[in-house]
């Protein structure tokens, strides 16, 4: 076998080893990540959602526990996320329909706070039940097992997880209203 052919064969074998090794490590990482996500969800269903304190757009701290006793939706979103933008008006309609009985904590993942402020101002939102928080480093979302946007967590009055919605949703349908009415009772 010629030295050039040997070198090519070694290069191909090393490439295969690296590809297979990378694939194996990726699979192991995803398995660990998936198990961690299941643990977080199970904990939230049985013991309640993980409390937090983040700042609102005015810079004031807000905690999830501030809204204990209310059915609460924790929504992770961003102004650059098209499905987030599409579902936003229906979220406002949900809050208006329940007038104080449902709270929504909308955690913006944008890097620039001005983008979030402009978004809220463009929709002329002045609903007291919409609490907009800002988490530019996105680390907090990971602690809640959030992997894509939008993702929402519906919590009962004791803040136990009732449902995780991992996509855009129309929050202003009769079926959704009925679902929330049952949670409020």
HELIX and SHEET records of a PDB file:
HELIX    1   1 UNK A    3  UNK A   46  1                                  44    
HELIX    2   2 UNK A   64  UNK A   67  5                                   4    
HELIX    3   3 UNK A   82  UNK A   98  1                                  17    
HELIX    4   4 UNK A  113  UNK A  122  1                                  10    
HELIX    5   5 UNK A  139  UNK A  143  1                                   5    
HELIX    6   6 UNK A  174  UNK A  184  1                                  11    
SHEET    1   A 2 UNK A  53  UNK A  55  0                                        
SHEET    2   A 2 UNK A  61  UNK A  63 -1                                        
SHEET    1   B 5 UNK A 130  UNK A 134  0                                        
SHEET    2   B 5 UNK A 102  UNK A 108  1                                        
SHEET    3   B 5 UNK A  71  UNK A  77  1                                        
SHEET    4   B 5 UNK A 151  UNK A 155 -1                                        
SHEET    5   B 5 UNK A 161  UNK A 165 -1                                        
END                                                                             
